Amino acid sequence: MIRSLLALAVTASLSTAALAELEPGETAPDFTVSGFQAGEPVDFTLSEALESGPVVLFFFPAAFTDGCEAQAASFAESIEDFHALGAQVIGVTAGNTERLADFSTQHCADAFPVFAIADDMMSEYEVRLMMRPGWTQRTTYVIGTDQTIVLEYTELNPYEHVDRSLEALRTLAGGQ
């Protein structure tokens, strides 16, 4: 019995999913972040960006880790599909933020900006990686122009985030 409870506690503590992500239909918290695109410094404010179209906000654990490199490359390869749907893609992380300028050129292929997480943003978006609290979990949000969350997708595997985001954007475009 004690062994079973201990195993359950360890499993729960290693879970990558947050206890409660923001859900579709909720209002996305506004934020301003600083980061890089194509190695150059850039700033981003969600409410301003939404004036031009939906935003795909993907959180990744840390720059220059295998899964994050794969996820960034996947978004970069599909950037024209996102642009065709009127969406802007941005990546945000808490891990290895001192290396974001290089990450923006090497793995994002200059296609979209990447940012260091803003103060309180990890809590507001509920993206603290439970097994490594200083990093963000792999969560993607699609945010409509009315600042409403259209999609929340949390999965450590980096390969479904692009497909799920594009599907949500296509549904959003069909409903407008």
Phi, psi and omega in degrees: 000311180297319178299320179294318178295320178296316178298319178297317180296318179295316179300316180296322181287337180269354181301137179271346181279142176288162179294326179201102176286165171296142186255155173306138183099339178279159177278130178286130177298137177288152179202160172231132181226160176241144180190217187216146167224130182056032178080357182258143179296138176218157173240158183213133172235124185305307184301324178290317181296324182293345175293339181258350181147178180295160180237133171259112183252108178246130176265138177226150187301308185196141175298147177063041166239152189306307182297323181289324175297317180295318180295314180299316179297321179296316176296318181298319180295333183255011188300325179295326177296319178294316179296322179298333178266008177078015186259149173254138179252134172222146175249145181223138180214162172251349186260134178057040185294338178291351182249014185293327179300313178292320180299323182296332179267318187284320186245339176265355177052033180063009188280333182204160181276155173234144189227153169279138183300140179280159175306137178071350183294325180299320178284316182299322180264000175054054184238023177290126179286114187299322182277354176208081191304339178278357181246165177263150176280169181272095181228136177242134174241136167255126186242123180285167184298342177271011178071020177266138177286125180262324181218139167233125179222119179241121179198128181295327177295125188282354195272345181264349186299318180294311182299316180296320179295314180297320178299316179296320179294321178296318177297317179298316180295324179290334182270357182268000000 
